[in-house]
Amino acid sequence: SVYSAGSDGVFAAQATTVGGATPHGADFGAWGEDLYIVLGAGTATRRRTLDGATTAMDPDNWSEIDTPISNTVPSAEFCETHGGYLFVGATTETAVTYDDRIRWSHPGRPDSFREDDFLDMTEGGGRITGLLSFGDHLLIFKSTCIFALYGYDDGSWQRVKISDHLGCPSVTAITRSQGAAYFYSTFNRGGVYIYDGESAPRYISEQIS
């Protein structure tokens, strides 16, 4: 279940918001005073507002930027806000699952999506396991590699491979500080790595092991 608490600190389960993403249950993307919650394959994304109202999004109601249709977010395993867009990863579209697909919303409109705005990240094998906004790029973690997406619209996106052997098993093994991203990889018996945006990820858990 997905739980929320108000200013009283008392948590309660959200009856209509049940996580089905594998293996993490749900993923979250904050946009202003709204929170988008993706819940896995075939489950409608939810938007929760500051007053506690929760709305189910239409998963496949595509529209053009000049005629946006609101309340649309594809069903997905992952979501992240970055550069004025809401990105979703590992989508399910008309009952077909795309484990290596990312989609982005209309600019400045997190609840409107265009049918042609997607990238299939098939390089490197594996499946998408998490998205993380970091500086001027979006990190796309797969089980066997990592990519960075640079740019500001569908005419300028550039994919750069950060690692062709390090991956991450789950979005729950990814986090960031102000100046770095940290993640756990199962490569070479497993360990924690740091990525600062300037150089390749480096292993930092020698002392722990």
C-alpha positions in Angstrom: 0.0 0.0 0.0 0.9 3.7 -0.3 0.6 5.7 2.9 0.4 9.4 3.5 0.4 11.6 6.7 -0.7 15.1 7.4 0.7 17.6 9.8 -0.4 15.4 12.7 2.1 12.8 11.6 -0.5 10.0 11.5 -0.1 7.8 8.5 -3.1 6.2 6.7 -3.2 3.9 3.7 -4.5 5.4 0.4 -7.4 3.1 -0.5 -7.2 3.8 -4.3 -3.4 3.9 -4.6 -1.9 0.4 -4.4 1.6 -0.1 -5.7 2.2 -2.8 -8.2 5.6 -1.8 -9.7 8.3 -4.5 -9.5 10.0 -4.8 -7.0 9.6 -1.3 -5.5 5.8 -1.0 -5.4 5.5 2.7 -6.5 7.6 5.6 -7.6 7.0 9.3 -7.1 7.5 12.6 -8.9 6.9 16.0 -7.3 5.6 18.8 -9.5 4.9 22.0 -7.6 2.3 21.2 -5.0 1.2 18.0 -6.8 2.7 14.5 -6.5 2.5 12.0 -9.3 2.6 8.3 -8.3 3.3 5.6 -10.8 2.1 2.1 -9.7 3.4 -0.3 -12.3 2.2 -2.1 -15.4 -1.4 -1.7 -16.3 -2.2 0.5 -13.3 -3.4 4.0 -13.7 -1.0 6.7 -12.4 -2.3 8.8 -9.6 -1.9 12.5 -8.9 -2.2 13.7 -5.3 -2.8 17.4 -4.6 -1.8 19.3 -1.5 -5.4 19.2 -0.1 -5.2 15.4 -0.2 -7.3 14.8 -3.3 -6.2 11.9 -5.5 -7.1 11.5 -9.2 -6.4 8.6 -11.5 -4.8 9.6 -14.8 -5.8 8.4 -18.2 -2.9 6.2 -19.5 -3.3 6.5 -23.3 -5.1 9.8 -24.2 -2.4 11.3 -26.4 -2.5 14.9 -27.6 -0.4 17.5 -29.4 1.3 20.4 -27.6 -0.9 23.0 -29.1 -4.0 21.1 -28.1 -3.1 19.4 -24.9 -5.4 17.0 -23.2 -5.0 17.1 -19.4 -5.1 14.2 -16.9 -3.0 11.9 -19.0 0.1 10.0 -17.7 1.1 6.6 -19.1 1.1 3.6 -16.8 4.8 3.0 -15.8 7.2 1.6 -13.3 9.2 4.8 -12.8 8.7 8.6 -12.9 10.9 11.7 -12.4 10.6 15.4 -13.0 13.4 17.0 -15.0 13.9 20.1 -17.0 10.3 21.1 -17.1 9.0 17.6 -18.1 7.6 14.7 -16.3 9.5 11.6 -17.5 8.1 8.0 -17.1 10.0 4.8 -17.7 9.2 1.1 -18.4 5.7 1.9 -19.7 2.6 -0.1 -20.4 0.7 1.1 -23.5 -2.6 -0.5 -24.7 -1.7 -3.6 -22.6 1.8 -3.9 -24.1 4.8 -3.5 -21.7 8.0 -1.7 -22.9 10.7 -2.4 -20.3 13.2 -0.1 -21.9 11.0 2.8 -23.0 11.0 6.4 -21.5 8.4 9.0 -22.3 8.2 12.7 -21.5 5.3 15.0 -21.1 4.5 18.3 -22.9 6.9 21.0 -21.7 5.5 22.5 -18.5 2.5 20.1 -18.6 3.2 17.0 -16.6 -0.3 15.6 -17.3 -0.3 15.8 -21.1 1.7 13.4 -23.4 2.3 13.1 -27.1 2.2 9.7 -28.7 5.4 10.1 -30.6 7.5 11.5 -27.7 9.4 8.4 -26.5 12.8 6.8 -26.7 13.5 3.0 -26.5 16.7 2.5 -24.6 17.5 -0.9 -26.0 21.3 -0.5 -26.0 23.2 -2.5 -23.4 20.5 -5.0 -22.7 18.6 -5.4 -19.5 15.6 -3.3 -18.4 15.1 0.2 -17.0 15.4 0.1 -13.2 15.2 3.8 -12.3 15.3 7.4 -13.3 17.2 10.2 -11.5 17.4 13.9 -12.3 21.0 15.0 -11.8 22.2 18.5 -12.7 21.6 19.2 -16.4 20.9 15.6 -17.4 18.6 12.7 -16.6 20.2 9.5 -15.4 18.6 6.4 -16.8 19.6 3.3 -14.9 19.2 -0.2 -16.4 20.0 -3.5 -14.9 23.3 -3.7 -16.9 24.3 -0.2 -17.8 23.6 3.6 -17.2 22.8 6.4 -19.6 22.6 10.2 -19.3 20.0 12.1 -21.3 21.0 15.6 -22.2 19.0 18.3 -24.0 15.8 20.2 -23.6 13.3 18.9 -26.2 12.7 16.1 -28.6 14.9 17.8 -31.2 17.9 18.0 -28.9 18.0 14.9 -26.7 21.4 13.2 -26.7 22.1 9.9 -25.1 25.5 9.3 -23.5 26.5 6.0 -22.0 27.9 6.5 -18.5 28.7 2.9 -18.0 28.5 -0.3 -20.1 28.8 -2.7 -17.2 27.5 -1.1 -14.1 23.8 -1.2 -13.6 21.4 -1.0 -10.7 18.9 -3.6 -9.6 16.1 -1.3 -8.3 15.2 2.4 -7.9 15.3 1.8 -4.2 19.1 1.4 -4.5 19.6 4.9 -6.0 19.9 8.3 -4.2 21.6 11.6 -4.5 23.1 14.5 -2.5 23.6 18.0 -3.6 26.8 17.2 -5.6 26.7 13.5 -6.4 24.5 10.5 -7.1 25.0 7.2 -5.3 23.8 3.7 -6.4 24.3 0.1 -5.6 25.4 -2.2 -8.4 25.7 -6.0 -8.4 28.7 -5.8 -10.8 31.8 -7.7 -9.5 30.1 -9.1 -6.3 28.3 -5.8 -5.7 29.1 -2.4 -4.1 28.2 1.2 -3.8 29.3 3.7 -6.5 29.4 7.5 -6.7 28.8 9.5 -9.8 29.6 13.3 -9.8 28.7 14.2 -13.4 32.3 14.9 -14.4 33.8 11.4 -14.5 32.8 7.7 -14.7 31.1 6.2 -11.6 33.7 5.0 -9.1 33.5 2.4 -6.4 33.4 3.7 -2.9 32.4 0.9 -0.6 35.9 -0.8 -0.2 35.9 0.2 3.5 32.5 -1.3 4.0 33.4 -4.6 2.4 
